[in-house]
């Protein structure tokens, strides 16, 4: 059984940290105004998705690495509507995440977990 690559442990931990911190920070605003709007729910949903990515990547779930990639791709697109600097930074993160998730050791880790599940 292959050990989890350190890059996956770090990346999953980052997804967990970003998801938990983002959830807490973004929840403060609707709580302060005593109104929860649809946009607030969507933001919180994206944070919950980040948390799920982190948890299930640690378990070696192949679908979680694809969801993590979709999550950061979504942020690249959304940041295009804000500023080119944010889009460039998110694109850089996207590239680093792709590199971490699809290195040979990472692929073997996720493939192994996939074979155990079936």
N, C-alpha and C positions, 0 to 999 in steps of 0.2 A: 504494500500500500504506500503510495507516494505521500510524502508530507506536504502540507500546505506551503506553497512558496511564500516567502516573507513579503514579496510585493503584493500578494493577494491579501495577506493579513493587514498590511498597512492601508491598502486601498479600501478594504471592507471597513476598517476602523474609521477611516476618513468619511466614508458614506454614513456610517452610524453617527459620527460626531456632527457632521453637517446637518443630517436629518433631525437629530434631537435638538441641536442648538437652533436651527431654523424654525422648527416647530414651536419652540418656546418663545423665540423672539417675535415671530409673526402672530402668535396667539395674543400677545399683549395688547396690540392695537384694537382688535374687535372687543376684547374684554374691557378696555378703557372706555370705549364709546358705547358700551352696552348694546351693541348691535353686531350681528354676524351676517355678513353678506355672502353672496354666491362666490365672489372672487376670493374671499377669505377661505372658503371651503376648498377651492381649487389649490390655493397656495399650501394649505395644510396637507392636502392630498399628495402634492409633490414631495413634501417633507416625509410623509409616511412611506412613500415609495422608496426614498433614499434609505430609510431605516430598514425596510424589507430587503433592499439590495445588499446592504451590509451584513445583515443576519444570515441571509441565505447564501451569499458568496463565501462566508466563513464555513458553511456546511458543504461547499463545493457544488452547489446547484448550478447547472449550466445555464438554465433560463435566467438566473439572477445576474450573470455577467452580461447577458444580452439586454436585460432590463436596465442595468447600470449604464450601459452604452447608450441606450435610448434616452435615459434620464439626462445625461450630459449633452446629448445631441439636441434635445428639447431646449436646454438652457442656452446652447449656442444660437438657436433660432430666435428665442425670446430676446436674447441680448442684442441681436441685430436691430431690434426696434428701439433700443435704448441708446447705445453708443458703439462706435466701431472699436473703441478701446476695450470695452467689456466683451464684445464679440471676439476680439482677438485673444483676450485672456481665456475665455471659455473654449475657444478653438485650441489653444495650447493645452489646456487641461484635457480636452477630448483626445488629442494626440498622445499624451502621456498615459491616459487611461487605456486607450487601445493598445499601446505598447505593453502595459502591465498585464492586461487581460489575455493577450494573444501570443505571449512569449511561449516557447516550447514547454517549459515547466508548468506554466499556468494552464495551457491547453491539456497537458497530461493530467493535471490535478482535476480539472473539470470533467474530462473524459472518463477518468477512473470513477469518480462519484456517480456519473451517469450510468456506468456499467453496473455498479453496485445496486442502484435503484431498480434496475430492470431484472 
